[in-house]
Amino acid sequence: MAHYAKVNDEGIVETVIVADADYIETLEGTWIQTSYNTIRGVHTNGGIPLRYNYAGIGDVYDAELDVFRSPQPYPSWTMDAQTYDWVAPVEYPDDGNVYEWNEETTNWVVTT
C-alpha cells in the first residue's frame, strides 16, 4: 500500500488516498505516488525521498520537475530550489515569540 495524489489538469492535488498500485490503475484521472515520509527532499525514516514533499490537498504537482509543493503563501516569498519549499524574504525570528507574516511590510510581526 502506498499514498497516491489525484491531480487535475492544472496540477492541483484534489485528493490523497492509500491504495495498492493495482487499484490506482483502475481509477480515472491522473494519480501520482507520494510519500508520507518525504519532507523538503528528505525521507524522515532514512529511505529514498519521493517528489520532495508529501502531497496535500490544494498542493501543486510540477510535472516538469516531478515535485509536489505547496501554493505560494505570499507574493514576496520565493521557492527554495533545494527543498521545493517557500521561503520568506526575512528569516523567522528565533527569540521565543510567536510571529505571523505581514505581506504589507514584508516582515514578521509578533502575534498577541
Backbone as CSV, one residue per row, in Angstrom:
resi,resn,N_x,N_y,N_z,CA_x,CA_y,CA_z,C_x,C_y,C_z
1,MET,0.844,-1.181,0.000,0.000,0.000,0.000,0.891,1.248,0.000
2,ALA,0.420,2.251,-0.696,1.163,3.500,-0.799,0.171,4.653,-0.858
3,HIS,0.676,5.857,-0.721,-0.141,7.063,-0.841,-0.104,7.536,-2.293
4,TYR,-1.267,7.961,-2.784,-1.386,8.483,-4.140,-2.190,9.769,-4.109
5,ALA,-1.766,10.732,-4.930,-2.462,12.010,-5.049,-3.120,12.093,-6.415
6,LYS,-4.387,12.475,-6.425,-5.073,12.730,-7.689,-4.881,14.196,-8.022
7,VAL,-4.335,14.469,-9.211,-4.104,15.851,-9.626,-4.959,16.177,-10.840
8,ASN,-5.473,17.404,-10.879,-6.285,17.818,-12.026,-5.387,18.309,-13.161
9,ASP,-5.995,18.799,-14.222,-5.236,19.233,-15.404,-4.294,20.393,-15.129
10,GLU,-4.560,21.166,-14.077,-3.680,22.282,-13.700,-2.591,21.841,-12.737
11,GLY,-2.599,20.561,-12.361,-1.597,20.040,-11.441,-1.942,20.233,-9.973
12,ILE,-3.174,20.639,-9.674,-3.608,20.846,-8.293,-4.047,19.504,-7.701
13,VAL,-3.565,19.213,-6.492,-3.937,17.973,-5.815,-5.371,18.091,-5.307
14,GLU,-6.212,17.143,-5.736,-7.619,17.149,-5.349,-7.911,16.213,-4.182
15,THR,-7.181,15.113,-4.102,-7.387,14.154,-3.019,-6.143,13.293,-2.874
16,VAL,-5.972,12.715,-1.694,-4.860,11.812,-1.438,-5.444,10.576,-0.761
17,ILE,-5.069,9.397,-1.267,-5.576,8.150,-0.698,-4.441,7.160,-0.487
18,VAL,-4.730,6.124,0.293,-3.817,4.997,0.471,-4.426,3.837,-0.294
19,ALA,-3.645,3.230,-1.194,-4.181,2.146,-2.022,-3.049,1.323,-2.616
20,ASP,-3.420,0.185,-3.178,-2.485,-0.632,-3.941,-2.369,-0.063,-5.350
21,ALA,-1.222,-0.256,-5.966,-0.997,0.232,-7.331,-2.008,-0.375,-8.303
22,ASP,-2.381,-1.628,-8.097,-3.365,-2.268,-8.983,-4.708,-1.545,-8.938
23,TYR,-5.110,-1.108,-7.767,-6.366,-0.371,-7.626,-6.263,0.989,-8.312
24,ILE,-5.154,1.676,-8.123,-4.955,3.008,-8.730,-5.098,2.923,-10.249
25,GLU,-4.611,1.841,-10.835,-4.695,1.675,-12.292,-6.131,1.579,-12.798
26,THR,-7.090,1.256,-11.916,-8.499,1.154,-12.326,-9.225,2.493,-12.237
27,LEU,-8.596,3.489,-11.636,-9.248,4.779,-11.417,-9.046,5.725,-12.595
28,GLU,-10.009,6.593,-12.789,-9.883,7.636,-13.804,-9.059,8.784,-13.254
29,GLY,-8.496,9.560,-14.139,-7.730,10.729,-13.728,-6.252,10.421,-13.597
30,THR,-5.519,11.434,-13.189,-4.076,11.318,-13.031,-3.748,11.120,-11.563
31,TRP,-3.133,9.992,-11.244,-2.749,9.639,-9.878,-1.238,9.538,-9.809
32,ILE,-0.639,10.218,-8.847,0.817,10.255,-8.690,1.156,9.759,-7.287
33,GLN,2.108,8.846,-7.194,2.501,8.355,-5.874,3.212,9.449,-5.095
34,THR,2.962,9.495,-3.803,3.575,10.460,-2.909,4.007,9.739,-1.643
35,SER,4.982,10.261,-0.957,5.498,9.612,0.253,5.181,10.428,1.493
36,TYR,4.457,9.811,2.400,4.099,10.445,3.676,5.352,10.827,4.463
37,ASN,6.446,10.136,4.224,7.686,10.351,4.972,8.661,11.309,4.288
38,THR,8.257,11.928,3.197,9.154,12.836,2.483,8.775,14.286,2.767
39,ILE,9.747,15.031,3.306,9.556,16.447,3.612,10.794,17.205,3.161
40,ARG,10.603,18.195,2.292,11.700,19.046,1.808,12.857,18.229,1.230
41,GLY,12.522,17.154,0.535,13.543,16.349,-0.138,14.257,15.359,0.753
42,VAL,13.779,15.171,1.991,14.409,14.242,2.926,13.370,13.224,3.381
43,HIS,13.753,11.951,3.363,12.874,10.898,3.889,13.116,10.799,5.388
44,THR,12.067,10.989,6.181,12.215,11.075,7.637,12.689,9.776,8.280
45,ASN,12.531,8.649,7.586,12.983,7.365,8.123,14.280,6.894,7.476
46,GLY,14.963,7.777,6.771,16.229,7.426,6.148,16.099,6.731,4.804
47,GLY,14.886,6.605,4.296,14.668,5.970,2.995,14.932,6.924,1.850
48,ILE,14.509,6.526,0.691,14.684,7.349,-0.512,13.517,8.330,-0.606
49,PRO,13.795,9.631,-0.643,12.700,10.618,-0.734,11.990,10.524,-2.089
50,LEU,10.705,10.849,-2.079,9.898,10.781,-3.297,9.228,12.125,-3.546
51,ARG,9.566,12.756,-4.627,8.942,14.002,-5.105,9.016,15.163,-4.111
52,TYR,10.068,15.179,-3.317,10.442,16.286,-2.420,9.495,16.564,-1.262
53,ASN,8.192,16.432,-1.453,7.239,16.723,-0.382,6.031,15.804,-0.501
54,TYR,5.453,15.473,0.647,4.203,14.725,0.668,3.104,15.622,0.117
55,ALA,2.270,15.083,-0.749,1.200,15.865,-1.369,0.041,16.069,-0.415
56,GLY,-0.453,17.282,-0.369,-1.651,17.600,0.401,-2.689,18.209,-0.517
57,ILE,-3.932,18.133,-0.123,-4.998,18.715,-0.937,-4.723,20.203,-1.116
58,GLY,-4.800,20.650,-2.369,-4.526,22.049,-2.694,-3.081,22.297,-3.091
59,ASP,-2.207,21.321,-2.853,-0.806,21.461,-3.265,-0.709,21.381,-4.785
60,VAL,0.466,21.665,-5.305,0.696,21.680,-6.742,1.701,20.591,-7.098
61,TYR,1.402,19.856,-8.180,2.357,18.896,-8.722,2.982,19.515,-9.958
62,ASP,4.295,19.674,-9.956,5.030,20.198,-11.103,5.574,19.007,-11.871
63,ALA,4.949,18.692,-12.997,5.323,17.508,-13.783,6.722,17.637,-14.370
64,GLU,7.126,18.836,-14.744,8.468,19.020,-15.321,9.557,18.699,-14.311
65,LEU,9.361,19.120,-13.063,10.357,18.886,-12.019,10.082,17.606,-11.225
66,ASP,8.879,17.030,-11.408,8.434,15.839,-10.689,8.475,16.064,-9.182
67,VAL,7.859,17.169,-8.753,7.830,17.525,-7.331,6.432,17.985,-6.923
68,PHE,6.112,17.757,-5.647,4.929,18.355,-5.029,5.401,19.548,-4.218
69,ARG,4.627,20.624,-4.263,4.939,21.807,-3.467,3.632,22.469,-3.069
70,SER,3.692,23.231,-2.000,2.506,23.967,-1.582,2.339,25.194,-2.479
71,PRO,1.134,25.784,-2.523,0.957,27.019,-3.282,1.745,28.153,-2.618
72,GLN,2.126,29.144,-3.395,2.887,30.264,-2.851,2.038,30.997,-1.805
73,PRO,2.522,31.079,-0.545,1.710,31.679,0.510,1.597,33.202,0.405
74,TYR,2.650,33.859,-0.068,2.669,35.315,-0.196,3.480,35.686,-1.436
75,PRO,3.128,36.780,-2.102,3.865,37.175,-3.309,5.353,37.412,-3.088
76,SER,5.748,37.833,-1.894,7.160,38.139,-1.645,8.009,36.896,-1.359
77,TRP,7.386,35.756,-1.109,8.138,34.541,-0.792,8.653,33.889,-2.066
78,THR,9.818,33.259,-1.973,10.427,32.607,-3.132,10.583,31.112,-2.874
79,MET,10.672,30.366,-3.968,10.815,28.914,-3.884,12.287,28.545,-3.706
80,ASP,12.561,27.733,-2.693,13.902,27.185,-2.476,14.064,25.998,-3.421
81,ALA,14.975,26.102,-4.375,15.165,25.068,-5.391,15.787,23.789,-4.842
82,GLN,16.282,23.812,-3.618,16.851,22.609,-2.999,15.793,21.796,-2.255
83,THR,14.783,22.464,-1.703,13.776,21.790,-0.883,12.372,21.856,-1.479
84,TYR,12.169,22.724,-2.467,10.853,22.987,-3.046,9.861,23.386,-1.954
85,ASP,10.322,24.306,-1.129,9.509,24.888,-0.075,9.634,26.403,-0.207
86,TRP,8.593,27.127,0.217,8.591,28.585,0.121,9.377,29.206,1.266
87,VAL,10.103,30.273,0.955,10.964,30.929,1.938,10.615,32.414,1.985
88,ALA,10.438,32.907,3.198,10.169,34.339,3.386,11.442,35.135,3.090
89,PRO,11.299,36.397,2.655,12.483,37.218,2.394,13.236,37.611,3.661
90,VAL,12.596,37.406,4.812,13.212,37.699,6.105,13.100,36.434,6.954
91,GLU,14.200,36.020,7.557,14.201,34.809,8.374,13.279,34.959,9.588
92,TYR,12.605,33.869,9.945,11.721,33.859,11.110,12.555,34.108,12.363
93,PRO,12.155,35.062,13.209,12.930,35.370,14.422,12.992,34.178,15.385
94,ASP,14.118,34.034,16.023,14.336,32.929,16.964,14.520,33.498,18.367
95,ASP,13.450,34.155,18.866,13.559,34.794,20.174,12.485,34.326,21.154
96,GLY,11.794,33.235,20.793,10.784,32.674,21.682,9.387,33.234,21.499
97,ASN,9.237,34.307,20.734,7.920,34.864,20.459,7.266,34.117,19.297
98,VAL,5.964,34.301,19.153,5.223,33.735,18.026,4.938,34.867,17.048
99,TYR,5.215,34.610,15.776,5.085,35.641,14.753,4.137,35.196,13.650
100,GLU,3.610,36.187,12.957,2.881,35.928,11.719,3.458,36.854,10.653
101,TRP,3.313,36.436,9.405,3.872,37.207,8.304,2.963,38.374,7.949
102,ASN,3.554,39.548,7.721,2.832,40.724,7.263,3.352,41.050,5.875
103,GLU,2.553,40.772,4.869,2.984,40.988,3.484,3.150,42.465,3.156
104,GLU,2.365,43.327,3.805,2.459,44.761,3.536,3.836,45.316,3.906
105,THR,4.373,44.858,5.036,5.687,45.329,5.471,6.794,44.343,5.096
106,THR,6.409,43.214,4.540,7.312,42.100,4.235,8.241,41.800,5.407
107,ASN,7.578,41.568,6.559,8.340,41.253,7.763,7.447,40.469,8.724
108,TRP,8.084,39.864,9.713,7.367,39.125,10.743,6.890,40.090,11.813
109,VAL,5.663,39.850,12.328,5.071,40.688,13.353,4.670,39.778,14.504
110,VAL,4.999,40.196,15.728,4.639,39.422,16.917,3.133,39.309,17.009
111,THR,2.641,38.093,17.250,1.201,37.929,17.466,0.879,38.155,18.930
112,THR,-0.310,38.657,19.195,-0.683,38.942,20.580,-1.688,37.933,21.077
